[in-house]
Amino acid sequence: MIDEKRIADFFAELVSIDSPSLEEREMADTLKAKFAEIGVNFTEDHTQEQTGSNAGNLFARIPGSIDGAPVLFAAHMDTVEPAKGKKAVFHDDGTVTSDGTTVLGADDLAGVTAIYEAVRHITEAGAPHSPIEILISTGEELYCKGANAFDYSQVQAKEAYVLDLSGAIGAAAYAAPTLVSFKAEIQGKAAHAGFHPEDGINSIQAAARAVAQLPQGHVAESTTANIGKIGGGSGTNIVSESCLVEGEIRSLNHETAMELLATYQKTFQQEADAIGAKLVWEEKLNIHAYETPLTGVAAKHYESAVAKEGLTAAFEKTFGGSDNNVFAQHGIEGLVIATSMNQVHSCAEYTKIPEIAQVARIVANLAALQED
């Protein structure tokens, strides 16, 4: 009953809608209308003021026809740029790409499509299933803005599957990092570099000394750090008055990430103090690390659902965040599952319709599993 032609048509329609982060209005309206046609009525929340989006998150609940704990399926409706004027280009081998000038949007429209097709199959076939909850968020690509603003008192499920992972079908991420970003602005004093350099305080000098001391790249097996932006100064003949350094730290261990962040701040502070400059420090906790137990219900159910498709579940840790990071903070045990999205965040992104069909069947299998 999973229909690949229907999947291709639905996916192509979604791709044709411009939905860059925080501009999801048309996508939200389309999804509400399309899901309503198969008996699923989304409620849109009012989180726009918190997220800056022109649309809210979409949430729906489908009553179960068998006893069992509710299960949550999640995806997001926004795409990264370049995302204006997307169109799906179909190839004979079942692969779908963009025309090469934009991203395709398989991240995460392949996930949305798989959920839609699975629910449509369940509804049309009258297949027995546990209660189903669906959350499709806004602003996920901007550190899970929509998911962070969502009201989780609505969610009854304690088991979730987020359709938002690259890799072979059957793969699932069970751990993801804390991600913190920072800005270190060193404020010195301008002076003419030719006539009176001794009257100045060179902010770039302090920043460079700090950066030279700090670990970057893979600082440990489960931790990375990166200084990605640096800028300052107003002219080659002027002692630099201000220098701004920006970067991020990721770690599968939350405490490790925060300790390294403190080291970064301390180093910048010491180098600023050493020359009489001032440090203005900003930091932001974007997502919090989690690790879902592989002995838990979500992993056990996923193994069973994947096995029904003749596949073997492959569990992995990832250094990318998702809405599952937020779910974990609300006591929901989840996995991020592979959903036929490849070379994401690039104009070479592609998906495969037969793989989306596989994912739809896995979702339907998960909905049919009863709590032991």
C-alpha positions as CSV (number, residue, x, y, z in Angstrom):
1,M,0.0,0.0,0.0
2,I,3.0,2.3,0.2
3,D,2.8,4.1,-3.2
4,E,6.1,5.3,-4.7
5,K,4.3,7.4,-7.4
6,R,2.3,9.1,-4.7
7,I,5.5,9.7,-2.7
8,A,7.3,11.2,-5.7
9,D,4.3,13.6,-6.4
10,F,4.0,14.7,-2.8
11,F,7.7,15.2,-2.4
12,A,7.9,17.2,-5.6
13,E,5.0,19.4,-4.5
14,L,6.7,20.1,-1.2
15,V,10.0,20.9,-2.8
16,S,8.4,23.5,-5.0
17,I,7.4,25.5,-2.0
18,D,10.0,28.0,-0.7
19,S,10.4,27.4,3.0
20,P,13.7,28.7,4.2
21,S,14.1,29.0,8.0
22,L,11.6,31.4,9.5
23,E,9.7,31.7,6.2
24,E,7.6,28.5,6.5
25,R,4.1,30.1,6.1
26,E,3.2,28.5,2.8
27,M,4.6,25.1,3.8
28,A,2.6,25.1,7.0
29,D,-0.6,25.9,5.2
30,T,0.1,23.3,2.6
31,L,0.8,20.6,5.2
32,K,-2.3,21.4,7.2
33,A,-4.4,21.1,4.0
34,K,-2.7,17.9,2.7
35,F,-2.9,16.1,6.1
36,A,-6.5,17.1,6.6
37,E,-7.4,15.3,3.4
38,I,-6.3,12.0,5.0
39,G,-8.1,12.8,8.3
40,V,-5.2,14.3,10.3
41,N,-5.9,17.8,11.6
42,F,-2.9,19.8,12.7
43,T,-3.0,22.4,15.4
44,E,-0.7,25.3,14.7
45,D,0.8,26.9,17.8
46,H,1.6,30.6,18.3
47,T,5.3,30.5,18.8
48,Q,6.1,33.1,16.1
49,E,6.9,35.8,18.6
50,Q,9.5,33.5,20.2
51,T,11.0,32.1,17.0
52,G,10.8,35.0,14.5
53,S,9.1,32.7,12.0
54,N,6.0,33.6,10.1
55,A,4.4,30.3,11.0
56,G,4.0,28.1,14.1
57,N,4.8,24.5,14.8
58,L,2.3,21.9,13.6
59,F,1.1,19.2,16.1
60,A,-1.5,16.4,15.6
61,R,-2.6,13.4,17.5
62,I,-4.2,10.3,16.0
63,P,-6.1,8.0,18.4
64,G,-4.8,4.4,18.5
65,S,-6.7,1.4,17.3
66,I,-4.7,-1.0,19.6
67,D,-3.5,-0.7,23.2
68,G,0.0,0.7,23.3
69,A,2.0,3.7,24.4
70,P,1.8,6.8,22.1
71,V,4.6,7.2,19.6
72,L,5.8,10.6,18.3
73,F,7.1,11.1,14.8
74,A,8.8,14.4,14.1
75,A,10.3,16.4,11.2
76,H,10.9,20.0,10.3
77,M,9.4,22.2,7.5
78,D,12.3,24.6,7.0
79,T,15.3,24.2,4.7
80,V,18.7,25.9,4.5
81,E,19.6,28.4,1.8
82,P,19.9,28.6,-1.1
83,A,16.2,27.6,-1.1
84,K,14.3,30.0,-3.3
85,G,13.0,28.5,-6.5
86,K,13.7,24.8,-5.7
87,K,12.4,22.1,-8.0
88,A,12.8,18.3,-7.9
89,V,14.6,16.8,-10.9
90,F,13.8,13.1,-11.3
91,H,16.3,10.6,-12.7
92,D,15.7,7.2,-14.2
93,D,17.4,5.4,-11.3
94,G,14.9,6.8,-8.8
95,T,17.3,9.5,-7.6
96,V,15.9,13.1,-7.1
97,T,18.1,16.2,-7.2
98,S,17.6,19.9,-7.5
99,D,18.6,21.6,-10.7
100,G,22.0,22.4,-9.1
101,T,21.3,26.0,-8.2
102,T,19.5,25.4,-4.9
103,V,19.4,22.8,-2.2
104,L,16.8,20.1,-2.8
105,G,15.2,20.2,0.6
106,A,15.3,16.4,1.3
107,D,16.4,17.7,4.6
108,D,13.7,17.5,5.8
109,L,11.0,17.2,3.3
110,A,11.9,13.5,2.8
111,G,11.1,13.1,6.4
112,V,7.8,15.0,6.1
113,T,6.9,12.9,3.0
114,A,7.7,9.6,4.8
115,I,5.4,10.5,7.7
116,Y,2.6,11.5,5.4
117,E,2.8,8.4,3.3
118,A,3.0,6.1,6.4
119,V,-0.1,7.7,8.0
120,R,-2.0,7.6,4.7
121,H,-1.2,3.9,4.3
122,I,-2.3,3.2,7.9
123,T,-5.5,5.2,7.4
124,E,-6.4,3.7,4.1
125,A,-5.5,0.1,5.0
126,G,-7.2,0.3,8.4
127,A,-3.9,-1.0,9.9
128,P,-3.9,-1.5,13.7
129,H,-1.7,1.1,15.3
130,S,-0.8,2.7,18.7
131,P,-1.7,6.3,19.3
132,I,0.4,8.5,17.0
133,E,1.6,12.0,17.6
134,I,3.2,14.2,14.8
135,L,5.3,17.3,15.3
136,I,6.6,19.3,12.4
137,S,8.6,22.2,13.6
138,T,9.8,25.6,12.3
139,G,13.3,26.9,12.4
140,E,15.0,23.6,13.1
141,E,18.1,24.6,11.0
142,L,18.6,27.6,13.4
143,Y,19.4,25.5,16.5
144,C,15.8,24.0,16.8
145,K,14.0,27.3,17.4
146,G,10.6,25.9,16.8
147,A,11.1,22.8,19.0
148,N,12.5,24.9,21.8
149,A,9.5,27.1,21.8
150,F,6.9,24.3,21.6
151,D,4.6,23.5,24.6
152,Y,5.4,19.9,25.5
153,S,2.5,19.6,27.9
154,Q,0.6,18.6,24.7
155,V,2.8,15.5,24.1
156,Q,1.8,12.3,25.7
157,A,4.4,10.1,24.0
158,K,7.6,9.2,25.7
159,E,9.0,7.5,22.6
160,A,10.0,9.5,19.5
161,Y,11.5,9.1,16.1
162,V,12.9,12.2,14.4
163,L,13.2,11.7,10.6
164,D,16.2,13.9,10.0
165,L,19.5,11.9,9.4
166,S,21.7,11.2,6.5
167,G,23.1,7.7,5.9
168,A,21.9,4.3,4.8
169,I,18.3,3.4,5.7
170,G,18.3,1.6,9.0
171,A,20.8,3.9,10.6
172,A,19.8,5.8,13.7
173,A,21.6,8.4,15.9
174,Y,21.2,7.7,19.6
175,A,23.5,10.5,20.9
176,A,24.2,14.0,19.8
177,P,26.3,16.9,21.3
178,T,25.9,20.0,23.3
179,L,26.7,22.9,21.0
180,V,27.7,26.2,22.4
181,S,28.7,29.3,20.5
182,F,30.6,32.3,21.7
183,K,31.7,35.8,20.7
184,A,34.8,37.4,22.3
185,E,35.2,41.1,21.5
186,I,38.4,42.6,22.7
187,Q,38.2,46.4,23.0
188,G,41.5,48.2,22.9
189,K,42.4,51.8,22.0
190,A,43.0,53.4,18.6
191,A,46.1,55.4,17.9
192,H,48.1,56.4,14.8
193,A,50.3,53.4,14.0
194,G,53.1,55.5,12.4
195,F,53.4,58.4,14.8
196,H,52.1,57.2,18.2
197,P,51.6,53.4,18.3
198,E,52.6,53.4,22.0
199,D,49.4,55.3,22.7
200,G,47.2,52.5,21.4
201,I,46.1,49.2,22.8
202,N,46.1,46.6,19.9
203,S,43.0,44.4,20.2
204,I,44.1,42.2,17.4
205,Q,47.3,41.4,19.2
206,A,45.5,40.2,22.3
207,A,43.0,38.2,20.2
208,A,45.8,36.5,18.2
209,R,47.7,35.5,21.4
210,A,44.5,34.0,22.8
211,V,43.7,32.1,19.6
212,A,47.2,30.7,19.4
213,Q,46.9,29.1,22.8
214,L,43.4,27.5,22.4
215,P,42.9,23.9,21.2
216,Q,40.9,23.5,18.0
217,G,39.6,20.7,15.8
218,H,39.2,17.3,17.5
219,V,40.4,18.3,21.0
220,A,39.2,14.9,22.2
221,E,37.3,11.9,20.7
222,S,33.9,13.3,21.7
223,T,34.7,17.0,21.6
224,T,35.4,19.6,18.8
225,A,36.2,23.3,19.0
226,N,36.4,25.8,16.2
227,I,37.2,29.5,15.8
228,G,35.3,30.3,12.6
229,K,35.3,34.1,12.3
230,I,37.7,36.9,13.3
231,G,37.7,40.5,12.3
232,G,38.7,43.9,13.5
233,G,40.6,47.1,12.8
234,S,39.8,50.1,10.7
235,G,43.0,50.7,8.8
236,T,46.5,49.6,8.3
237,N,47.8,52.8,9.8
238,I,45.6,52.6,12.9
239,V,46.2,50.5,16.0
240,S,43.2,48.2,16.2
241,E,40.6,49.4,18.6
242,S,38.4,46.4,18.4
243,C,38.6,42.7,17.4
244,L,35.8,40.2,17.3
245,V,36.4,36.4,17.5
246,E,33.5,33.9,17.0
247,G,33.4,30.2,17.3
248,E,31.7,27.1,18.7
249,I,32.3,24.0,20.8
250,R,30.6,20.7,20.5
251,S,30.8,17.7,22.8
252,L,28.9,14.6,23.4
253,N,29.4,15.3,27.1
254,H,27.7,18.5,28.3
255,E,30.0,19.2,31.2
256,T,33.1,18.8,28.9
257,A,31.7,21.4,26.5
258,M,31.0,23.9,29.3
259,E,34.4,23.4,30.9
260,L,36.2,24.0,27.5
261,L,34.0,27.1,27.0
262,A,35.2,28.4,30.4
263,T,38.8,27.8,29.3
264,Y,38.2,29.8,26.2
265,Q,36.8,32.7,28.1
266,K,39.5,32.7,30.7
267,T,42.2,32.7,28.0
268,F,40.7,35.7,26.1
269,Q,40.3,37.5,29.5
270,Q,43.9,36.9,30.4
271,E,45.3,38.2,27.1
272,A,43.0,41.2,27.2
273,D,44.1,42.0,30.8
274,A,47.8,41.6,29.8
275,I,47.7,44.6,27.5
276,G,45.1,46.7,29.3
277,A,42.2,45.9,27.0
278,K,38.6,45.0,27.8
279,L,36.9,41.7,27.0
280,V,33.2,41.6,26.1
281,W,32.1,38.0,26.2
282,E,28.9,36.5,24.9
283,E,27.9,32.8,24.9
284,K,24.9,30.8,23.9
285,L,23.9,27.2,24.7
286,N,22.2,26.2,21.4
287,I,21.5,22.5,22.1
288,H,22.1,20.2,25.0
289,A,23.7,16.7,24.6
290,Y,21.7,13.6,25.1
291,E,22.3,9.8,24.8
292,T,19.4,7.5,24.3
293,P,19.9,4.0,25.9
294,L,20.3,1.3,23.4
295,T,18.6,-1.0,25.9
296,G,15.5,1.2,25.9
297,V,12.1,1.0,24.2
298,A,12.9,3.3,21.3
299,A,16.0,1.3,20.2
300,K,14.3,-2.0,20.7
301,H,11.2,-1.0,18.7
302,Y,13.4,0.5,15.9
303,E,15.4,-2.7,15.6
304,S,12.1,-4.6,15.2
305,A,10.6,-2.2,12.7
306,V,13.8,-2.1,10.5
307,A,14.1,-5.9,10.6
308,K,10.6,-6.2,9.1
309,E,12.0,-4.5,6.1
310,G,14.9,-7.0,5.9
311,L,17.4,-4.4,7.2
312,T,19.6,-4.3,10.2
313,A,19.5,-1.3,12.5
314,A,22.8,0.5,12.8
315,F,23.1,2.8,15.8
316,E,25.6,5.7,15.8
317,K,26.6,8.9,17.5
318,T,26.4,12.1,15.6
319,F,28.0,15.5,16.0
320,G,24.9,17.2,14.4
321,G,22.0,18.4,16.5
322,S,18.3,18.0,15.8
323,D,14.9,18.4,17.5
324,N,15.7,15.2,19.4
325,N,18.1,17.2,21.5
326,V,15.2,19.2,22.7
327,F,12.9,16.2,23.1
328,A,15.4,14.6,25.4
329,Q,15.3,17.6,27.7
330,H,11.6,17.0,28.1
331,G,11.9,13.3,29.1
332,I,11.2,11.9,25.6
333,E,13.3,8.9,24.6
334,G,14.1,9.3,20.9
335,L,16.2,8.4,18.0
336,V,17.1,10.3,14.8
337,I,16.5,7.9,11.9
338,A,18.0,7.9,8.4
339,T,15.6,9.3,5.9
340,S,17.2,9.3,2.5
341,M,18.8,12.7,2.6
342,N,22.3,12.9,1.2
343,Q,24.9,15.6,0.8
344,V,22.6,17.9,2.7
345,H,23.2,21.6,3.1
346,S,24.6,21.7,-0.5
347,C,23.3,22.1,-4.0
348,A,24.4,18.5,-4.6
349,E,21.8,17.2,-2.2
350,Y,19.8,14.2,-3.3
351,T,17.2,11.6,-2.2
352,K,15.8,8.4,-3.6
353,I,12.1,7.7,-3.9
354,P,12.4,3.9,-3.2
355,E,14.3,4.8,0.0
356,I,11.6,7.2,1.2
357,A,9.2,4.4,0.6
358,Q,11.3,2.1,2.8
359,V,11.3,4.8,5.6
360,A,7.5,5.1,5.3
361,R,7.2,1.4,5.8
362,I,9.5,1.6,8.9
363,V,7.4,4.4,10.3
364,A,4.2,2.3,9.7
365,N,5.9,-0.6,11.5
366,L,6.8,1.6,14.4
367,A,3.2,2.8,14.7
368,A,2.0,-0.9,14.8
369,L,4.3,-2.0,17.6
370,Q,2.7,-2.5,21.0
371,E,4.4,-1.8,24.3
372,D,5.7,-5.1,25.8
